Amino acid sequence: MVDALFADPILAKDAIYTPAGGAAWAGPVRVMLSQPDELASPFARPVVSETTTIEVRVSEIAAPAKGDVFTVGGTAYTVNEKPVRDAERLTWTMAAVPQP
């Protein structure tokens, strides 16, 4: 089922994965990119900010890390938090920020 989701051209996109060490991935990986608004209240006032979440299959990337870069459609996103796996250990989910 996970493979079918990542094969869907609407839900998933091709990306180039570059580990924090520098060498580019041997080929494209499929990612699901989500960019919802996030509501935070750091000073008793609600603040809405943009977020980016990237999901990738464990079968494609065994151990993504903070500082890794995914380039999707010409935009590079840097992973800014430690990636976490889902309950079935099939996908990684990570927060990322677009590079300027």
N, C-alpha and C positions, 0 to 999 in steps of 0.2 A: 504494500500500500504506500509506503514512504517513497519508493522509487517512482510510482505513478504520479505522486504530488510534485516531485522534483522534475519530472519529464514534462509537466504541463507548462506550455509557453506563457500562460497568463500568470500562474502562481510563481514560477521560478525563472531565473535568468542565468545566462552564462557569466562567469566572473573569472578573473585572473587572480590567483592567490599568490602572495609574496610573503614568505615568512619574515619575521623581524630580522633575521640574520642576513637577508638580502636576495638569495637566489629565487627566481620565479618558479612557480609550480610547472611541472612538465606539460601541462595542458589545462584547458579550462575546467572549472568545477561549476556545479549548479548550486545556486543559492536562492533562498527566499528572503527578500528584502522587505522589511516593514518599517514604516516611518510615521507612527502615531504621535499625536501630541501627548505630552505628559503633564499632569497637574501636580505641582509641588507647593507646599506652604511653609517656606523656610522662616518667614518673619510674620506669621499670622495673616499674611495676605496671599491669596492664591496666585501662583505664577504658572503660566502655560509655556512650555518649551518644546521644541521639536526634538525627537529622538530617532535613532536609527538602530534597528535590530537586524542582525544577519543570522540566518539558520543554514547550516550545511550538514551534509551526511557524514557520519563518522567513517563510513566506508571510503570517502574521498579524502578526508583530512583526519589523520589519526590523533593529532594533538595540537590544535590551534592554540595560540597564546596571545596575551596582551602585547600590542605593538605590531602584530601581523597586519597586512594590508590586503583588502579585497577591492579590485577595480571592476566596477559594474557600469557598463555603458559610458565609459570615459570619465567616471567619477571614482576617485580613490577614497576608500573608507578605512580608517585605522581602528583596530579593535582597542577599546579603552578600558575594558574590564575583563576579568578572568572568565573564559568561556565555561558554560555548564552544559552537561548532557541531559537529555530527556530521561524519563523514567525507564524506558526500554533500551536506553543506550544506543539509539539509532541516529540521533542528530545532536549537533552542537548548536547552542544559541549564545550569541554574544552581542553586547552593546558596542556600537562603533560611532565614530564622528567623521564627517567628510573632511578631507584635507583641503586647505585653502588653495 
